[in-house]
Amino acid sequence: MKNIPTVHLSLPDKLYEELRQLASSMGIQVTDLIKIFIKQGLYGNLQVENPTLQKLNNYDGELTYVKGKIYMIEKLMNDLVDKIDNLERRLEELESPNLLARTRKPLLKNQQIKA
């Protein structure tokens, strides 16, 4: 006889009742239903007419959408900050033309800076 590992699982009463009702509607035992869920979960094809699972799938889709939007907003914000930094530098240049002119022309050793 083959030795089969056993898994012990504690579940809230409400979850067990949902599993029992679903198993009953499928004509199988709760243990078999749990085995099916485990196999489907392992292979990524868990599809059940269960409102709770459908809500989780909907939330997952919405979460992916929100993450995408956050990424786009973050990129826009970074671009905006770069543009503001550039505008601030250009504004400083416009507000201090004497400083700009002095930095562009190399000074001779005997010249003094006029303020």
C-alpha atoms as an extended CHARMM CRD file, in Angstrom:
* protein
*
       115  EXT
         1         1  MET       CA              0.0000000000        0.0000000000        0.0000000000  PROA      1               0.0000000000
         2         2  LYS       CA              1.2400000000        3.4650000000       -0.9150000000  PROA      2               0.0000000000
         3         3  ASN       CA              1.8960000000        5.9890000000        1.8570000000  PROA      3               0.0000000000
         4         4  ILE       CA             -0.0870000000        9.1750000000        1.0780000000  PROA      4               0.0000000000
         5         5  PRO       CA              0.8820000000       12.3530000000        2.9450000000  PROA      5               0.0000000000
         6         6  THR       CA             -1.9280000000       13.9540000000        4.9020000000  PROA      6               0.0000000000
         7         7  VAL       CA             -2.5630000000       17.6500000000        5.2690000000  PROA      7               0.0000000000
         8         8  HSD       CA             -4.5640000000       18.9610000000        8.1970000000  PROA      8               0.0000000000
         9         9  LEU       CA             -6.3620000000       22.2070000000        7.6010000000  PROA      9               0.0000000000
        10        10  SER       CA             -8.2450000000       24.5030000000        9.9530000000  PROA      10              0.0000000000
        11        11  LEU       CA            -10.9520000000       26.5870000000        8.3280000000  PROA      11              0.0000000000
        12        12  PRO       CA            -13.4940000000       29.0850000000        9.5860000000  PROA      12              0.0000000000
        13        13  ASP       CA            -16.9910000000       27.6180000000        9.7570000000  PROA      13              0.0000000000
        14        14  LYS       CA            -18.3080000000       29.9280000000        7.0380000000  PROA      14              0.0000000000
        15        15  LEU       CA            -15.5880000000       28.9230000000        4.5590000000  PROA      15              0.0000000000
        16        16  TYR       CA            -16.0750000000       25.2360000000        5.3050000000  PROA      16              0.0000000000
        17        17  GLU       CA            -19.8170000000       25.6150000000        4.7680000000  PROA      17              0.0000000000
        18        18  GLU       CA            -19.1940000000       27.2840000000        1.3760000000  PROA      18              0.0000000000
        19        19  LEU       CA            -16.8520000000       24.4570000000        0.4020000000  PROA      19              0.0000000000
        20        20  ARG       CA            -19.3490000000       21.8460000000        1.5760000000  PROA      20              0.0000000000
        21        21  GLN       CA            -22.2050000000       23.4210000000       -0.4040000000  PROA      21              0.0000000000
        22        22  LEU       CA            -20.0870000000       23.7190000000       -3.5430000000  PROA      22              0.0000000000
        23        23  ALA       CA            -18.8460000000       20.1380000000       -3.2140000000  PROA      23              0.0000000000
        24        24  SER       CA            -22.4050000000       18.9410000000       -2.6830000000  PROA      24              0.0000000000
        25        25  SER       CA            -23.6350000000       20.7760000000       -5.7780000000  PROA      25              0.0000000000
        26        26  MET       CA            -20.8420000000       19.0910000000       -7.7680000000  PROA      26              0.0000000000
        27        27  GLY       CA            -21.5840000000       15.6670000000       -6.2590000000  PROA      27              0.0000000000
        28        28  ILE       CA            -18.1440000000       15.2450000000       -4.6820000000  PROA      28              0.0000000000
        29        29  GLN       CA            -16.6310000000       15.3100000000       -1.2100000000  PROA      29              0.0000000000
        30        30  VAL       CA            -15.0550000000       18.4220000000        0.3260000000  PROA      30              0.0000000000
        31        31  THR       CA            -11.6550000000       16.6860000000        0.3150000000  PROA      31              0.0000000000
        32        32  ASP       CA            -11.9030000000       16.0960000000       -3.4370000000  PROA      32              0.0000000000
        33        33  LEU       CA            -12.9770000000       19.6920000000       -4.0120000000  PROA      33              0.0000000000
        34        34  ILE       CA             -9.9620000000       20.9470000000       -2.0660000000  PROA      34              0.0000000000
        35        35  LYS       CA             -7.7060000000       18.6860000000       -4.1700000000  PROA      35              0.0000000000
        36        36  ILE       CA             -9.2360000000       20.1570000000       -7.3330000000  PROA      36              0.0000000000
        37        37  PHE       CA             -8.6620000000       23.7140000000       -6.0710000000  PROA      37              0.0000000000
        38        38  ILE       CA             -5.0660000000       22.9300000000       -5.1880000000  PROA      38              0.0000000000
        39        39  LYS       CA             -4.3620000000       21.4270000000       -8.6100000000  PROA      39              0.0000000000
        40        40  GLN       CA             -6.1090000000       24.2640000000      -10.4330000000  PROA      40              0.0000000000
        41        41  GLY       CA             -4.2710000000       26.8070000000       -8.3050000000  PROA      41              0.0000000000
        42        42  LEU       CA             -0.9320000000       25.1800000000       -9.0330000000  PROA      42              0.0000000000
        43        43  TYR       CA             -1.5230000000       25.2990000000      -12.7640000000  PROA      43              0.0000000000
        44        44  GLY       CA             -3.0600000000       28.7700000000      -12.7600000000  PROA      44              0.0000000000
        45        45  ASN       CA             -6.4440000000       27.8420000000      -14.1710000000  PROA      45              0.0000000000
        46        46  LEU       CA             -8.6880000000       28.2800000000      -11.1660000000  PROA      46              0.0000000000
        47        47  GLN       CA            -12.1180000000       29.1350000000      -12.6040000000  PROA      47              0.0000000000
        48        48  VAL       CA            -15.1430000000       28.6060000000      -10.4270000000  PROA      48              0.0000000000
        49        49  GLU       CA            -18.5980000000       30.1430000000      -10.3630000000  PROA      49              0.0000000000
        50        50  ASN       CA            -17.9190000000       31.4760000000       -6.8920000000  PROA      50              0.0000000000
        51        51  PRO       CA            -18.7810000000       35.1240000000       -6.1580000000  PROA      51              0.0000000000
        52        52  THR       CA            -15.8530000000       35.4620000000       -3.7400000000  PROA      52              0.0000000000
        53        53  LEU       CA            -13.3220000000       34.2620000000       -6.3120000000  PROA      53              0.0000000000
        54        54  GLN       CA            -14.9170000000       36.4060000000       -9.0080000000  PROA      54              0.0000000000
        55        55  LYS       CA            -14.5820000000       39.4630000000       -6.7630000000  PROA      55              0.0000000000
        56        56  LEU       CA            -10.9150000000       38.6370000000       -6.1540000000  PROA      56              0.0000000000
        57        57  ASN       CA            -10.3290000000       38.3310000000       -9.9080000000  PROA      57              0.0000000000
        58        58  ASN       CA            -12.0820000000       41.6660000000      -10.4790000000  PROA      58              0.0000000000
        59        59  TYR       CA             -9.9980000000       43.3140000000       -7.7600000000  PROA      59              0.0000000000
        60        60  ASP       CA             -6.8460000000       41.8570000000       -9.2950000000  PROA      60              0.0000000000
        61        61  GLY       CA             -7.7390000000       43.3870000000      -12.6570000000  PROA      61              0.0000000000
        62        62  GLU       CA             -8.5530000000       46.7210000000      -11.0530000000  PROA      62              0.0000000000
        63        63  LEU       CA             -5.3100000000       46.6170000000       -9.0550000000  PROA      63              0.0000000000
        64        64  THR       CA             -3.3140000000       46.0510000000      -12.2440000000  PROA      64              0.0000000000
        65        65  TYR       CA             -5.0960000000       49.0130000000      -13.8580000000  PROA      65              0.0000000000
        66        66  VAL       CA             -4.4060000000       51.2430000000      -10.8400000000  PROA      66              0.0000000000
        67        67  LYS       CA             -0.7400000000       50.2030000000      -10.7610000000  PROA      67              0.0000000000
        68        68  GLY       CA             -0.4410000000       51.1290000000      -14.4270000000  PROA      68              0.0000000000
        69        69  LYS       CA             -2.0470000000       54.5060000000      -13.8210000000  PROA      69              0.0000000000
        70        70  ILE       CA              0.2490000000       55.1600000000      -10.8430000000  PROA      70              0.0000000000
        71        71  TYR       CA              3.2680000000       54.3600000000      -13.0250000000  PROA      71              0.0000000000
        72        72  MET       CA              2.0430000000       56.8010000000      -15.6930000000  PROA      72              0.0000000000
        73        73  ILE       CA              1.3840000000       59.5200000000      -13.1090000000  PROA      73              0.0000000000
        74        74  GLU       CA              4.8110000000       58.9730000000      -11.5480000000  PROA      74              0.0000000000
        75        75  LYS       CA              6.4730000000       59.3120000000      -14.9680000000  PROA      75              0.0000000000
        76        76  LEU       CA              4.4980000000       62.4890000000      -15.6990000000  PROA      76              0.0000000000
        77        77  MET       CA              5.4400000000       63.9190000000      -12.2970000000  PROA      77              0.0000000000
        78        78  ASN       CA              9.1360000000       63.1740000000      -12.8750000000  PROA      78              0.0000000000
        79        79  ASP       CA              8.9480000000       64.8630000000      -16.2930000000  PROA      79              0.0000000000
        80        80  LEU       CA              7.1690000000       67.8390000000      -14.7130000000  PROA      80              0.0000000000
        81        81  VAL       CA              9.8230000000       68.1720000000      -11.9950000000  PROA      81              0.0000000000
        82        82  ASP       CA             12.5560000000       68.0860000000      -14.6570000000  PROA      82              0.0000000000
        83        83  LYS       CA             10.7880000000       70.8110000000      -16.6580000000  PROA      83              0.0000000000
        84        84  ILE       CA             10.3320000000       72.9590000000      -13.5360000000  PROA      84              0.0000000000
        85        85  ASP       CA             14.0360000000       72.5630000000      -12.6910000000  PROA      85              0.0000000000
        86        86  ASN       CA             14.9220000000       73.6020000000      -16.2310000000  PROA      86              0.0000000000
        87        87  LEU       CA             12.5970000000       76.6170000000      -16.0650000000  PROA      87              0.0000000000
        88        88  GLU       CA             14.0740000000       77.6560000000      -12.6950000000  PROA      88              0.0000000000
        89        89  ARG       CA             17.6020000000       77.5320000000      -14.1520000000  PROA      89              0.0000000000
        90        90  ARG       CA             16.5220000000       79.5790000000      -17.1660000000  PROA      90              0.0000000000
        91        91  LEU       CA             14.7600000000       82.1040000000      -14.9340000000  PROA      91              0.0000000000
        92        92  GLU       CA             17.8810000000       82.5110000000      -12.7980000000  PROA      92              0.0000000000
        93        93  GLU       CA             19.8620000000       83.1700000000      -15.9700000000  PROA      93              0.0000000000
        94        94  LEU       CA             17.3840000000       85.8330000000      -17.0690000000  PROA      94              0.0000000000
        95        95  GLU       CA             17.3220000000       87.5120000000      -13.6540000000  PROA      95              0.0000000000
        96        96  SER       CA             21.1080000000       87.7920000000      -13.3930000000  PROA      96              0.0000000000
        97        97  PRO       CA             22.4710000000       88.7500000000      -16.8120000000  PROA      97              0.0000000000
        98        98  ASN       CA             25.6390000000       90.3580000000      -15.3590000000  PROA      98              0.0000000000
        99        99  LEU       CA             26.5870000000       87.1260000000      -13.6540000000  PROA      99              0.0000000000
       100       100  LEU       CA             25.8820000000       85.2160000000      -16.8170000000  PROA      100             0.0000000000
       101       101  ALA       CA             27.9870000000       87.6070000000      -18.9180000000  PROA      101             0.0000000000
       102       102  ARG       CA             30.8890000000       87.3410000000      -16.4520000000  PROA      102             0.0000000000
       103       103  THR       CA             30.8490000000       83.5670000000      -16.5010000000  PROA      103             0.0000000000
       104       104  ARG       CA             30.8230000000       83.4480000000      -20.2890000000  PROA      104             0.0000000000
       105       105  LYS       CA             33.7820000000       85.8200000000      -20.8930000000  PROA      105             0.0000000000
       106       106  PRO       CA             37.0980000000       84.6850000000      -19.4740000000  PROA      106             0.0000000000
       107       107  LEU       CA             38.6510000000       87.3350000000      -17.2280000000  PROA      107             0.0000000000
       108       108  LEU       CA             42.1190000000       88.6560000000      -17.8270000000  PROA      108             0.0000000000
       109       109  LYS       CA             44.4960000000       88.5520000000      -14.8700000000  PROA      109             0.0000000000
       110       110  ASN       CA             44.3950000000       92.3250000000      -14.3760000000  PROA      110             0.0000000000
       111       111  GLN       CA             40.6250000000       92.7610000000      -14.7860000000  PROA      111             0.0000000000
       112       112  GLN       CA             38.3800000000       93.2150000000      -11.8120000000  PROA      112             0.0000000000
       113       113  ILE       CA             34.7990000000       92.0880000000      -11.5850000000  PROA      113             0.0000000000
       114       114  LYS       CA             32.3500000000       94.9980000000      -11.5840000000  PROA      114             0.0000000000
       115       115  ALA       CA             29.1440000000       94.4560000000       -9.7060000000  PROA      115             0.0000000000
